[in-house]
Structure formats: C-alpha cells, structure tokens
Amino acid sequence: MVSPGKEIWIEVSDSQRKFRPHDEDLKDDTFDPQRLTFEVNTWPRKPTPSVLYRDYLPILEDRGVSKTVLEIFFVNLLKQEKQKLELAISERSQSYK
C-alpha cells in the first residue's frame, strides 16, 4: 500500500488482513483512499522500564551513585516522557484539522 503523495510502503500479509477491500477500491478510477487509511497509535521502539523499583535506590546510593546524579537522570527521563506525550498530542490534534 502506498500513501498518496508520500514514499511510505506498507506490506500486509494475508494473515494480517482484517477485511477484504471493496471491489471498487481495486481500480484507480473508483478507489476511495479514506477506506484504507489508518491511524498509527504506537510503533516499535527500544524497551524501557515502565516503573522504578524504589528498593534499588538505596543500593545505587550504597554503590556510590550520588543523589544528584540520580536526580538529574530521573528529571531528564521525565522531561523526555513529557516531550513524547506533548508530541503525540500535537500530532494527533494536527491530523484532525
């Protein structure tokens, strides 16, 4: 499937098909691109821990990791998550305009 005006190719195997296309969508002159569009909700990315195991904090501190380093790390992590959320909200709101 090629997105109109974009160089994006999505290959769908028969086992992934959830519906069969309408007969008129098989011809260029009667094709309705709105029927075959979809919204990307999420995509594969590097796994990250979803929770902080608080019992590790004293162990890290005992092993010489300073509270300041941990604070900087977690503040940066929260900022990254906030940016991801803001971007997702922004892109979603722009797609509905």
Buried (B, 14 or more C-beta within 10 A) or exposed (E): EEEEEEEEEEEEEEEEEEEEEEEEBEEEEEBEEEEBEEEEEEEEEEEEEEEEEEEEBEEBEEEEBEEEEBEEEEEEEEEEEEEEEEEEEEEEEEEEE
